[in-house]
Amino acid sequence: MAELNPETTRNQAEKAIFAAQNLKDLERIFSYYLGKKGEVKKFFEKLKTVPAGQKKDWGMEANELKVFLEKEIAERKTVLEKSSSRRGKKKFFDPDRPGRKPEIGHLHPLTQAKREIISIFTSMGFNVALGPEIEDEWHNFDALNIPKDHPARDAWSTVWVKSSGEKQLLLRTHTSPMQARYLETHQPPLRIIVPGKVFRYEATDTSHEAQFYQLEGLMVDRSVSAANLKAVIGEFFKRFFGQDLRFRLRPDFFPFTEPSFEVAMTCLACLGKGCSVCKKTGWLEMAGAGMVHPNVFKACGLNPKEWKGWAFGFGWDRLAMMKYKIDNIRLFNSGDLRFLEQF
Amino acid sequence: MKFSYLWLQSYFKKKLPSPDKLAEILSDHFANVEKIKKDKGDFVLDIEIRPNRAGDCFGHWGVAREIAAILRLPLNLPSPTLRKDKREKTGSLVALEINDSRACPRYSTIVIKEVRVGPSPLWLKKRLEVCGLQSINNIVDIANYVMLETNQPLHAFDWEKISEETNKKTIIVRFAKDGEKMTTLDDKTYELSEDILVIASQSGPLAIAGIKGGRNSGIDGKTKTVVLEGANFNPLVIRRASQKLKLKTDASWRFEHGLSPDLIEPSLERTAQLIQEIAGGKPAKEIVDFYPVKRKATLIKLETSIIGSLLGIDIPSKEVKRILVSLGFKIKATAGFLLVETPISRVDISIPENLVEEVGRIWGYKNIPYQPPAVLLLPPLENKDVFWEEKTRDSFAKAGFSEVWNYSFLQNKAAKTFGFKKENLVELENPLDENRPYLVPSLLPSLLANVAFNSKFFKTVKIFELGRVFFRNQDAKLSEERRVAAAVWGKGEQGFWELKGCLELFLSELGIVDFDCEKTDRSDIFDKGGVFKIKAGRETIGNFGKLRTDIEKLLEIDGFVFALEMNFEKLTPLFSSEKIYHSLSKHPPTKRDLALLVPTKTRAKEILSLIESLKIPVLSKTELFDIYQGKELPEEKKNFAFRLTFRSKEKTLSSEEIELALGKIIKAAEVRGWKIR
C-alpha cells in the first residue's frame, strides 16, 4: 500500500467525479471519499501519528482536500440534476450543431493524385519505378538522342550542379532519363510509370514552375503501336477524371521518340467551349508522347529491330490542377496549410 | 516563327482555306500554330516550328510544301530565269580561299554588277515587316526575303570595299586570330578568338561567318557591284561562336540547326533574279563554288509494313506513295518495300521511322484507332520503396500531421542559421535565384519556414515532409538521400509528447519495435539540452528535439517548436508489414500496480527492460502510468508507478501464481537498489 498522498487522492477523486454519469454514481463516490470510513477520513486519522512539526501543514492539506471534494461533488450534482431534468422535459436536441472535429492530417494533393495514377496504371500491368533527381548528362540527354551542342537541347533549360571533379551532373530536366535507366537494367517486355520531381532553369508564373512534377510512362514489347498508346491514355483519362474525355494526338518533336505526339484533352473548365484556362482553344496540352526512337534502344543495348515501344511524359501537377481545379501551380510547393488542408 | 498568309497563298493557284482554318489544319498535320494576327492587309501565322524542321520550314517554301501535301494541292514554287551577262565571269572578279572544309563545307558566290541600291518596293517591304524584319535597302531586303523563302541565309558584300587594288578580290574563309576585332553592320565591335570563323579579305575580317556582316564591307547607297554569298557552315562552329559572342541572328539560328548545302544554288539564283528584277543588276556568267565533298542523296529502304506496326493503322500503299511524293520525296524503287530518296532540304530524315512520321501525320493521327495492347499478362511487381513511402505518409497523416512539399533549393541565409558547412553542400552552377545557391542537405530548414509561415494563420501547426536531400560527405562524394521530417508548433511543451507519440505510432505501424531515444548534445539545429538520437537497434536513424530558441526567434516563431528528421534509406530495410494476431484469452486478466522508488536520473526504459529480461510468461503487459516527484519523497528520488497485467491463455491465474511472478520482479528490482513502496 502506497503512502497517503493528498495530491494523488485529489487527482483520482477529481477524475472519478468528472466521469460520474448519474446521481447514483456520484453518491457512491461521495461515500468512498467523504463517508464515515472514506479516504479523507484516513488523512485526519493519520494526523495523530504525524510528527509535531508537520501537524499544521498536514491538517491544512487534509482540510483543503475535504473542502475541495465537497465543492466538486456539489457542482457535479447540479450538472447531473439539470441534465436529468432536461432529459425529462425532452429539450430540443439540435443535430445541426457541428460535430467535434477530430485532429487529422492531410495528404498533399500530388500524393493523392499520384495514388490514383499508380492504382490506374498498376491495374493495367504497369510497374512503378523511381529515379534520382541529380542526373548525369548521359541519362538526361545523350542516351535520349539529344546530342550535345545541338539546339534541340535548348528545349530543356538546365540547372547544373557545380562539379567537384566528378562527371558533369545536373538536376534532371524530365523523368525521361528513367527510360534509359530502366532499359539498361531490365529485360523487355516491360511497362512502367515513373512519377518524379524535375527542374528547369525557367522563370515561374501561375502555370510554370522551375521545380515541377512529371509522370513518365514506357511500354516496350515485340509489337507495340501508337494505337495501343491511344487506348492506354484514353483509359487513364477516363478513370482519372471520371468521364469519357475527348483527347487528340498532334504532331510534335522529341529527339527520343519517332513519331512524336502532343497529347491534348478537352478543357475541363469549359468543356471545350474555350475559356481563359485553355486560352480560348478548348484544348489543354497534357503530355508529350511517341514511339521510342531506335537510338534510345541502341544506347541501352537493345536491338531496335526486335523491340518496339512507346513513351509518354505527363505533367503530374497539371493532371492534379485539372482534377482539383487549382489555378496556381506554385501552390504545390508553398507549404501553405490554407491550401493543403482543402485536400 | 512568323509566316505570311498571302505569301503562302502566292504559291497556289487555288484559294487556300481561311487563316483560322489553315491554322487548324497545319496544327493537326504539321506544327502547332500559336497565333493568327491580322497585319497590313495580311495575316501572320505564328507557327511553332520544332527544331527537326529547322532545315526546311524556317522558310515559306517548306511550309507551302506541307500545305500542298495536306490539302493535295499542286504547288508552284518560282523557278528563276536568269539573264546572265555573257562577257563577265564571276571567276575573274573573285577568288575563294578556304582551307577548312569541315568548318565550311560549301561556299558559293555570284557577282552582280551595275546594281542600283535604293528603297525596296512596297510589296517586298510589307512581306518582310509582316514576318518581323525591318527593311534596309533593296539588296539587303532581297537577301533576307530569299532567306525567308528558301531558308538559306545569304549575305551581300560591296565588291569595291573588299580591299585590294587588283580587279580580282580574294575571299578567305578562316578562323579569326585571337584579339582580332570586327565592327558589325549595327556598329557594335566584337573581339574575336581562334574558334570563331570569319569571312575575310587579305586585310582583315569582312563578316563573322554565318552570324553577321561587317560594316566595312556592307552595301550602301554607292554600291555598284555586289558579291552575293551563299554558304554552308558547320552548325557547331556557328553555335559556339554565337554563344561566345552572345550574338544570335536570323542567320546563326538557321545555321546552328544544320542546313543542307544543296539549298545554296537555288537560293543564289533566286536572289540574283530578284536583284536583276528590282535593282537592275547584271549577274556575271557563273557561280564560283567551293564544294569539295558533294552531299549524297539519302536513300531509305522503307518496309511499308512498319507503318502499320508502329502506328496501328493500315494506310493504302498508293496513299503512302502519294504523301511521300507530295512532300518532295522520290520513290526510286518498289519491290515489297519502297526505296525513298529524301528531298535536298530534309536533313532531318535518315531512318524509316522518320518516314512513318511523315506519312502518319499527313494521313492524320486522328485516324489512329484505340487498340488495347495484346500482351502477356504479367502482374506488376509492387515497388517496395513506393509502398513504404506511402505507408509512412499515411502514418503521419493519421497522427494529425499534414504533408508539405518544398523546393529543393537552400537559402544562403538558412545555410548559416542551421550551421551547414559549405564543403558539405551541393552547390549549383547556375542557381535560379542567387540567394538560393545550394540544394537542401536537410528537410528541416524549409519545414520550419513552413511552420513560421503557417503560425500566422493557425493556432497549432503539425506538418511533415518526405523528400530528398543532397550533400557531400568527407571525400566530396555526392549523396542523394530520402528523409522524413516532422514538426509540431503551438502545443507548448506538450508538443514534445505529441511528436514522440507520432514517432512511436509511425515506427510501430511500420514494424520497427526495437527503438530508443538517446540523449545527445551534438546538434546545430536543436537545443543542446533537448535533443535525442533516434535509434532503431544499434543504428542511429535520426534526430529529434526542441528547436534552438535563437532559431525560433530568427524565424519569428512564437513558442516552442519540436521537430524530427530521419534517414529513410536507413529505415527502409528495417520496415516490416508482418502482423501476427495474438489470440484473445478466455481467462480474465489480473492487474497489479507496482510502485518503485528510484534515483531521479533512472530512466523508465531501464526498469521496463529489466522486467522484460525476466521473461515471465504470464506477464502480458507492463505500462508506466505515473511518475511522481514530491517533497515527501527522499531527496534525488522519484516514484515510478507501473501497472502490470497478468494473464494466461490456458487458465485463470491463482493469486499464488501472480504473487510468485510479482516476487521475481520485486527481487530483481531490489538487486538493482530500487525500493518497492
Interface residues (C-beta under 8 A of the other chain):
Chain A: A2 E3 N5 E7 T8 E103 I104 G105 H106 L107 H108 L110 T111 R115 I118 T122 G125 F126 N127 V128 A129 L130 P132 E133 I134 D149 H150 P151 A152 D154 A155 V159 W160 V161 K162 S163 S164 G165 E166 L169 L171 P189 R191 K197 F199 Y201 A210 Q211 M219 D221 S223 V224 S225 A226 A227 N228 K230 A231 V232 G234 E235 R248 L249 R250 P251 D252 F253 E258 P259 S260 F261 E262 M291 H293 P294 K308 F332 N333 G335 D336 L337 R338 L340 E341
Chain B: S27 D28 H29 F30 A31 N32 R50 P51 N52 R53 A54 P235 L236 R239 R240 E256 H257 G308 S309 L310 L311 G312 I313 I351 E353 N354 V356 E357 G360 R361 Y365 K366 I368 P369 Y370 Q371 P372 P373 V375 L376 L377 L378 P379 P380 L381 N383 D385 V386 E390 R393 D394 F396 A397 K398 A399 G400 F401 S402 E403 V404 W405 N406 Y407 S408 F409 V426 E427 L428 E429 N430 P431 L432 L439 S446 L447 A449 N450 F453 N454 F457 F458 V461 K462 I463 F464 R468 F470 R472 A476 K477 L478 E480 A595 Y628 G630 E632 R677
